[in-house]
Amino acid sequence: DNFEGITMPSGEQIHDLEDEGYKYLGILESSSIMHTEMKELVSREYNRRVKKVLKSQLHGRHCIQAINTWAVPIIRYGAGILNWTKGELKTIDTKTRKMLRIHGAHHPQGDVDRLYVNRREGGRGLQSIEEVVRREENALSTFIQESRDKEILLLKDHLLKDKIINGTVIDKEKDKTDREDLHKEQW
């Protein structure tokens, strides 16, 4: 089991990738996806970007818009691939709100639900990480369910059996509207 790697004719040593892994399309892998390491990297990069936006001293709408367009896609990209738990996503949302408070972008006693309500409805318009990941997972599931591509059809049974996708078709607009209505009611 102790594979030392390969020694090249030049004397250079090529080591086994099992411990460190490699990135394929931005996702850290070895013989399988390295979920724990990837989630740590993604959440660290997300937090770094949120802090950078908050330190830029953008105000109000522009600050939230910058977070939504520059930091949130870091997490969105791996959604449906990385196995995020609800608790991990809630922790990221909580940490985001804490950073907003520390940098004066959200009052300590400000309404949490108002942060996630659309600006046109009187909210702040921040995208909840928990909802972003859930929407992406639903979109992936819907895409696979409705796909007529023969390669995806071959994978579909495996994905359903291993519970990689949930097998339901979700109306994206209705789902988004329902979530926004829930935040408005709680606000």
DOLO-18798 format. One line per 5 residues: number of its first residue (from 1); for each residue x, y, z of C-alpha. Coordinates in pm, 1 decimal, padded with zeros to 6 digits. Each point is the difference from the previous one (the first is absolute). Example, Ala and Ser with C-alpha at 12.3 -4.5 7.8 and 13.67 -1.06 7.14 Angstrom:
<rs>
1 = 01230.0,-00450.0,00780.0  00137.0,00344.0,-00066.0
</rs>
This chain:
<rs>
1 = 00000.0,00000.0,00000.0  00294.7,00235.7,00050.0  00043.3,00117.1,-00355.9  00299.8,00227.4,-00016.6  -00077.4,00135.6,-00345.6
6 = 00194.8,-00020.0,-00323.0  00360.8,00099.3,-00053.1  00050.7,00168.8,-00336.2  00320.4,-00053.0,-00207.5  00103.6,00353.8,00101.2
11 = -00011.3,-00110.1,00364.9  -00313.4,00202.3,00072.8  -00251.9,-00175.7,00227.1  -00373.5,00001.8,-00085.5  -00201.1,-00061.0,00316.6
16 = -00333.6,-00171.2,00050.3  -00301.7,00235.6,-00019.1  -00207.9,-00194.5,00254.5  00082.8,00231.3,00292.3  -00011.0,00338.2,-00168.9
21 = -00238.8,-00055.0,-00289.8  -00035.2,00208.2,-00314.3  -00250.6,00251.0,-00129.4  -00233.5,-00085.5,-00285.0  -00227.7,00285.7,-00111.8
26 = 00077.4,00175.0,00327.2  -00105.2,-00293.5,00221.6  00268.2,-00174.2,00209.1  00008.1,-00374.9,-00070.0  00213.0,-00307.8,00057.1
31 = -00169.5,-00332.9,-00067.9  -00325.8,00179.2,00090.6  -00103.6,00357.2,00078.6  00168.8,00128.3,00315.4  -00316.5,00148.2,00154.2
36 = 00140.1,00109.4,00336.1  00306.4,00170.9,-00144.0  -00197.3,00163.1,-00281.4  -00269.8,00132.0,00234.4  00271.3,00148.4,00220.6
41 = 00171.6,00166.6,-00298.3  -00328.5,00130.8,-00142.2  -00128.4,00140.9,00329.3  00338.3,00160.8,00075.3  00007.2,00166.5,-00344.2
46 = -00364.3,00111.9,00040.3  00078.7,00158.7,00339.3  00311.5,00166.6,-00141.5  -00201.8,00155.2,-00281.3  -00279.1,00118.0,00231.2
51 = 00258.4,00166.5,00227.5  00168.3,00163.5,-00297.5  -00333.1,00143.1,-00120.9  -00084.8,00124.9,00348.6  00342.9,00163.6,00039.3
56 = -00050.1,00180.2,-00331.6  -00254.7,00217.8,00181.1  -00262.3,-00031.3,-00270.3  -00332.3,00114.4,00136.6  -00340.2,-00166.7,00018.3
61 = -00117.7,-00141.9,-00328.2  00345.2,-00008.1,-00158.0  00150.3,-00198.3,00287.9  -00272.8,-00266.8,-00014.3  00018.0,-00007.7,-00379.8
66 = 00377.5,-00052.5,00014.5  -00038.7,-00288.2,00246.3  -00271.5,-00156.3,-00217.7  00203.2,00026.8,-00320.0  00354.3,-00063.9,00122.7
71 = -00016.0,-00216.1,00315.4  -00318.5,-00209.2,-00035.0  00099.5,-00161.0,-00335.4  00296.8,-00163.3,00176.5  -00246.9,-00213.1,00196.5
76 = -00253.3,-00029.2,-00282.9  00257.0,-00159.6,-00233.3  00045.2,-00308.4,00220.7  -00366.9,-00032.3,00097.0  -00138.2,-00334.1,-00108.9
81 = 00352.3,-00143.9,-00007.6  00118.1,00059.3,00355.7  -00205.7,-00158.4,00278.4  -00091.3,00303.8,00210.4  -00202.0,-00064.4,00314.2
86 = -00273.4,00238.7,00104.1  00201.4,00084.5,00312.5  00311.8,00090.8,-00198.2  -00201.5,00231.3,-00225.5  -00173.3,00162.7,00297.4
91 = 00342.7,00056.8,00157.1  00122.2,00176.4,-00315.3  -00313.7,00220.2,-00004.3  00046.8,00079.8,00369.7  00366.4,00086.1,-00053.0
96 = -00097.1,00227.6,-00290.8  -00248.0,00186.5,00220.8  00263.7,00026.3,00273.8  00248.8,00153.3,-00246.2  -00270.2,00242.9,-00118.8
101 = -00055.8,00108.8,00362.2  00372.7,00031.5,00076.5  00054.7,00224.5,-00303.3  -00309.4,00211.7,00068.2  -00201.9,-00124.5,-00299.3
106 = -00275.5,-00149.6,00218.8  -00124.9,00120.5,00338.4  00042.9,-00250.0,00285.0  -00374.2,00012.4,00066.8  -00098.0,00019.3,-00367.4
111 = -00251.4,-00249.3,-00135.8  00172.4,-00307.4,-00144.8  -00284.3,-00085.5,-00239.2  00007.2,00349.3,-00148.6  00357.8,-00065.9,-00112.8
116 = -00125.0,-00276.4,-00229.8  -00311.8,00173.9,-00136.3  00031.3,00143.6,-00350.9  00081.2,00373.4,-00016.1  -00314.1,00067.9,-00205.6
121 = -00200.3,-00137.8,00292.0  00173.5,00222.0,00256.0  00276.6,-00240.2,00103.9  00377.2,00008.2,-00044.6  00023.7,-00267.2,-00271.3
126 = 00278.0,-00218.9,00144.0  -00004.5,-00355.0,-00134.8  -00020.4,-00265.2,00270.2  00271.2,-00261.4,-00051.3  -00234.3,-00272.0,00122.5
131 = -00259.8,00096.3,-00260.9  00255.9,00045.6,-00279.3  00135.3,-00352.9,00051.6  -00350.8,-00147.6,00027.5  -00107.0,00176.2,-00321.8
136 = 00308.1,-00122.5,-00187.3  -00057.1,-00357.1,00120.3  -00363.8,00024.1,-00111.1  00103.6,00142.4,-00337.6  00247.6,-00284.4,-00050.3
141 = -00262.9,-00256.9,00092.9  -00256.6,00159.9,-00233.3  00253.1,00013.4,-00284.2  00080.3,-00369.5,00036.3  -00367.6,-00098.0,00029.9
146 = -00100.0,00195.9,-00311.8  00309.6,-00077.9,-00207.5  -00031.1,-00207.6,-00317.2  00379.0,-00026.7,-00047.6  00088.8,-00370.1,-00024.0
151 = 00309.7,00027.1,00225.1  -00199.4,00168.9,00274.7  -00281.8,-00253.6,-00036.4  00255.5,-00276.6,00057.3  00118.4,00171.1,00319.4
156 = -00347.3,00089.9,00128.7  -00079.7,-00335.9,00165.9  00338.0,-00006.3,00173.7  -00043.4,00359.1,00123.6  -00347.8,-00077.3,00136.1
161 = 00104.3,-00329.6,00159.2  00297.7,00153.4,00180.0  -00216.8,00300.0,00102.8  00232.5,00241.6,-00179.2  -00311.4,00172.3,-00134.9
166 = -00346.4,-00003.0,00155.0  -00189.2,-00087.7,-00318.0  -00253.3,00280.5,00007.1  -00068.6,00274.9,-00249.9  -00024.7,00341.9,00163.3
171 = -00148.4,00314.7,-00152.8  00288.7,00241.4,00058.3  -00206.6,00320.2,-00000.1  -00268.1,-00140.0,00232.4  00264.5,-00129.5,00240.3
176 = 00177.7,00338.1,00006.7  -00328.6,00186.1,00052.4  -00100.5,-00235.6,00282.9  00332.9,00057.0,00180.9  -00025.8,00377.9,-00041.4
181 = -00358.1,-00004.7,00131.2  00116.8,-00198.2,00304.3  00265.3,00262.7,00081.7  -00253.1,00282.3,-00047.5  -00246.1,-00170.4,00237.4
186 = 00267.0,-00048.6,00267.4  00120.3,00358.3,-00044.0
</rs>
